[in-house]
Amino acid sequence: MYNIHIDSFQSAPDVRRKTRYEDLRAAVLKAGRFSCFEASANRAAASLFDQLCRDPTIETWDMGYPWTGVKERL
């Protein structure tokens, strides 16, 4: 017997040019994590996830490749 595991490296909706930072921030905070694959999917994603990581109200930590944990600072 075989088991198949399908993993999605997506925690937020796809980032497009018109994606607003506030919408991405809310989705990632709800998920509690994001992957390096979604953060580097395109230039718009890279820019928004970089902004998220520099946000002083957000705390991030390494959860093991490819995940980064995210929560709001208290």
Secondary structure, DSSP 8 states (H G I E B T S, - for coil): ----------SS----TT--HHHHHHHHHHHTEEEHHHHTSSHHHHHHHHHHHH-TTEEEEE-STTEEEEEE--
